[in-house]
Amino acid sequence: MGFVKLDLSIYKTQNASNNSICVIKNSRIFENKFVVNNNYFGENMNKSILFLLVFSLVSVSLISAQDKDSSKIAELEQRIKFLEEKFSQDELDKIINEAETKANEKRSEKKTKVFKSGQRSLQAINPEISLTGDMFAQSIINDNGFTEKARTGVYFRGIGLHIQGNLDPFSFTKVALGFDSHGVHLGEAYITWTNAFSRIGITAGKFRQQFGVINRWHVHALDQLDFPLAMTTLLGEAGLNQIGISIDWTMPTFLADASNLILQITNGQNEQLFSGELFSFPATLIHFNNYWDLTRNTYLDLGFTGMLGRNNLKGYNDSGDLILEDNRQTILGGADITIFWEPVNKALYRSFLWRSEFYYVDKEINDGAIKAFGGYTYMEYKFHEQWAIGTRLDYTQPFEENNSSKYSYQIVPYITWMQSHWVKLRLQYSYLDGSNMPEALNTIRFQIVWAVGPHKHDRY
């Protein structure tokens, strides 16, 4: 093999024909001699050197990159091996599950984003609807098993349909319908503006009036099976339930811990006290109530009621005849007092209630007046979360003229079991006697009341 030695003396010459640069001065060959064309060798030498340089740089870069990738992979393999040694498979699964849960929570939070606007969802617009059922069985304890007004048997007092809901941020509505063997009747239907003015609420529609305490309640929500004898005798079987407007003012606290004044202007629809329907508008009621916290566990509630209306007929009757009777007034007065004890730490298991109400009626009639007085008082003790026992005492004069020497009284012991918030059962005994009764009336009743929906046994 011949060894070539190139003695390169680099210098620059400008070739006139191709502007090439010759970098070879001479060459010497051992064992063989050859002649080199200066222009040809110069051009190829430049290309060879550039190719070698580029190839070297690319090779070095690839080798370097491959070394870096290899070191990175090795580092990751070491980390994975470290984690596998530090955590068991169960721990890794737990961490993965927690990460997936957090990711799902983030996604759900984004989906359930709440936007505030002036519109409400359909669910918020839907009213609350409830049904209450009320039935009882009774036994008249005498030789016949019946009297002129009652007899032994099972009675279904009816189904109550109660609809209530917020109309908007300023008002709500309540509707109560009754279904019984006589058909359907409207119990209550009204709208209430809770804060029409500062500390003043307004109600308009048909409602049970705030004459004392008990008259406001529905029969299925009473503490006993029936309304007190004095109330049904003097105010009528259905009590005061009329159409009109009610203004409720929460007064500044200067006489008691809380004071309330209610003004109600209604039609005189109660046919026993007034003329009925539209003949005796207005019938005006004022109820003044005071509340005191006697102790941490006891409160006192004291109220006074006055009512004035006309009972003469003035207008056209159903036949179209004009009736103009002289003005006659009906005046009612009432007082109520409630003492309630409920220990703070045992409110679900212990309580004691003592409530009393008194009624007075003065109704002008053609030849004179009907003046009558009556009232009731009862005590109830809750000795268990589900059990309560109590006794009510009723007294009243009959709603008639010349009744000063006439009276009726009733003793009503009872026990109530609240199976749940939706079902209650009651056993009640009534002993009724009076000056104009030939013999006392003894009655045992067993009542079942149930409710479906959010209304439960609310007293309205």
Secondary structure in CASP SS format (residue, H / E / C, confidence):
PFRMAT SS
TARGET T0000
AUTHOR 0000-0000-0000
METHOD secondary structure of the structure
MODEL  1
M C 1.00
G C 1.00
F C 1.00
V E 1.00
K E 1.00
L C 1.00
D C 1.00
L C 1.00
S C 1.00
I C 1.00
Y C 1.00
K C 1.00
T C 1.00
Q E 1.00
N C 1.00
A C 1.00
S C 1.00
N C 1.00
N C 1.00
S C 1.00
I E 1.00
C C 1.00
V C 1.00
I C 1.00
K C 1.00
N C 1.00
S C 1.00
R E 1.00
I E 1.00
F C 1.00
E C 1.00
N C 1.00
K C 1.00
F C 1.00
V C 1.00
V C 1.00
N C 1.00
N H 1.00
N H 1.00
Y H 1.00
F H 1.00
G H 1.00
E H 1.00
N H 1.00
M H 1.00
N H 1.00
K H 1.00
S H 1.00
I H 1.00
L H 1.00
F H 1.00
L H 1.00
L H 1.00
V H 1.00
F H 1.00
S H 1.00
L H 1.00
V H 1.00
S H 1.00
V H 1.00
S H 1.00
L H 1.00
I H 1.00
S H 1.00
A H 1.00
Q H 1.00
D H 1.00
K H 1.00
D H 1.00
S H 1.00
S H 1.00
K H 1.00
I H 1.00
A H 1.00
E H 1.00
L H 1.00
E H 1.00
Q H 1.00
R H 1.00
I H 1.00
K H 1.00
F H 1.00
L H 1.00
E H 1.00
E H 1.00
K H 1.00
F C 1.00
S C 1.00
Q H 1.00
D H 1.00
E H 1.00
L H 1.00
D H 1.00
K H 1.00
I H 1.00
I H 1.00
N H 1.00
E H 1.00
A H 1.00
E H 1.00
T H 1.00
K H 1.00
A H 1.00
N H 1.00
E H 1.00
K H 1.00
R H 1.00
S H 1.00
E H 1.00
K H 1.00
K H 1.00
T C 1.00
K C 1.00
V C 1.00
F C 1.00
K C 1.00
S C 1.00
G C 1.00
Q C 1.00
R C 1.00
S C 1.00
L H 1.00
Q H 1.00
A H 1.00
I H 1.00
N C 1.00
P C 1.00
E E 1.00
I E 1.00
S E 1.00
L E 1.00
T E 1.00
G E 1.00
D E 1.00
M E 1.00
F E 1.00
A E 1.00
Q E 1.00
S E 1.00
I E 1.00
I C 1.00
N C 1.00
D C 1.00
N C 1.00
G C 1.00
F E 1.00
T C 1.00
E C 1.00
K C 1.00
A C 1.00
R E 1.00
T C 1.00
G E 1.00
V E 1.00
Y E 1.00
F E 1.00
R E 1.00
G E 1.00
I E 1.00
G E 1.00
L E 1.00
H E 1.00
I E 1.00
Q E 1.00
G E 1.00
N E 1.00
L E 1.00
D E 1.00
P C 1.00
F C 1.00
S E 1.00
F E 1.00
T E 1.00
K E 1.00
V E 1.00
A E 1.00
L E 1.00
G E 1.00
F E 1.00
D E 1.00
S C 1.00
H C 1.00
G E 1.00
V E 1.00
H E 1.00
L E 1.00
G E 1.00
E E 1.00
A E 1.00
Y E 1.00
I E 1.00
T E 1.00
W E 1.00
T E 1.00
N E 1.00
A E 1.00
F E 1.00
S C 1.00
R C 1.00
I E 1.00
G E 1.00
I E 1.00
T E 1.00
A E 1.00
G E 1.00
K E 1.00
F E 1.00
R E 1.00
Q C 1.00
Q C 1.00
F C 1.00
G C 1.00
V C 1.00
I H 1.00
N H 1.00
R H 1.00
W C 1.00
H C 1.00
V H 1.00
H H 1.00
A H 1.00
L C 1.00
D C 1.00
Q C 1.00
L C 1.00
D C 1.00
F C 1.00
P C 1.00
L H 1.00
A H 1.00
M H 1.00
T H 1.00
T H 1.00
L H 1.00
L C 1.00
G C 1.00
E C 1.00
A C 1.00
G C 1.00
L C 1.00
N E 1.00
Q E 1.00
I E 1.00
G E 1.00
I E 1.00
S E 1.00
I E 1.00
D E 1.00
W E 1.00
T E 1.00
M E 1.00
P C 1.00
T C 1.00
F C 1.00
L C 1.00
A C 1.00
D C 1.00
A E 1.00
S E 1.00
N E 1.00
L E 1.00
I E 1.00
L E 1.00
Q E 1.00
I E 1.00
T E 1.00
N C 1.00
G C 1.00
Q C 1.00
N C 1.00
E C 1.00
Q C 1.00
L C 1.00
F C 1.00
S C 1.00
G C 1.00
E C 1.00
L C 1.00
F C 1.00
S C 1.00
F C 1.00
P C 1.00
A E 1.00
T E 1.00
L E 1.00
I E 1.00
H E 1.00
F E 1.00
N E 1.00
N E 1.00
Y E 1.00
W E 1.00
D E 1.00
L C 1.00
T C 1.00
R C 1.00
N C 1.00
T E 1.00
Y E 1.00
L E 1.00
D E 1.00
L E 1.00
G E 1.00
F E 1.00
T E 1.00
G E 1.00
M E 1.00
L E 1.00
G E 1.00
R E 1.00
N C 1.00
N C 1.00
L C 1.00
K E 1.00
G E 1.00
Y E 1.00
N C 1.00
D C 1.00
S C 1.00
G C 1.00
D C 1.00
L E 1.00
I E 1.00
L E 1.00
E C 1.00
D C 1.00
N C 1.00
R C 1.00
Q E 1.00
T E 1.00
I E 1.00
L E 1.00
G E 1.00
G E 1.00
A E 1.00
D E 1.00
I E 1.00
T E 1.00
I E 1.00
F E 1.00
W E 1.00
E C 1.00
P C 1.00
V H 1.00
N H 1.00
K H 1.00
A C 1.00
L C 1.00
Y C 1.00
R C 1.00
S E 1.00
F E 1.00
L E 1.00
W E 1.00
R E 1.00
S E 1.00
E E 1.00
F E 1.00
Y E 1.00
Y E 1.00
V E 1.00
D E 1.00
K E 1.00
E E 1.00
I E 1.00
N C 1.00
D C 1.00
G E 1.00
A E 1.00
I E 1.00
K E 1.00
A E 1.00
F E 1.00
G E 1.00
G E 1.00
Y E 1.00
T E 1.00
Y E 1.00
M E 1.00
E E 1.00
Y E 1.00
K E 1.00
F C 1.00
H C 1.00
E C 1.00
Q C 1.00
W E 1.00
A E 1.00
I E 1.00
G E 1.00
T E 1.00
R E 1.00
L E 1.00
D E 1.00
Y E 1.00
T E 1.00
Q C 1.00
P C 1.00
F C 1.00
E C 1.00
E C 1.00
N C 1.00
N C 1.00
S C 1.00
S C 1.00
K C 1.00
Y C 1.00
S E 1.00
Y E 1.00
Q E 1.00
I E 1.00
V E 1.00
P E 1.00
Y E 1.00
I E 1.00
T E 1.00
W E 1.00
M E 1.00
Q C 1.00
S C 1.00
H C 1.00
W C 1.00
V E 1.00
K E 1.00
L E 1.00
R E 1.00
L E 1.00
Q E 1.00
Y E 1.00
S E 1.00
Y E 1.00
L E 1.00
D E 1.00
G E 1.00
S C 1.00
N C 1.00
M C 1.00
P C 1.00
E C 1.00
A C 1.00
L E 1.00
N E 1.00
T E 1.00
I E 1.00
R E 1.00
F E 1.00
Q E 1.00
I E 1.00
V E 1.00
W E 1.00
A E 1.00
V E 1.00
G C 1.00
P C 1.00
H C 1.00
K C 1.00
H C 1.00
D C 1.00
R C 1.00
Y C 1.00
END
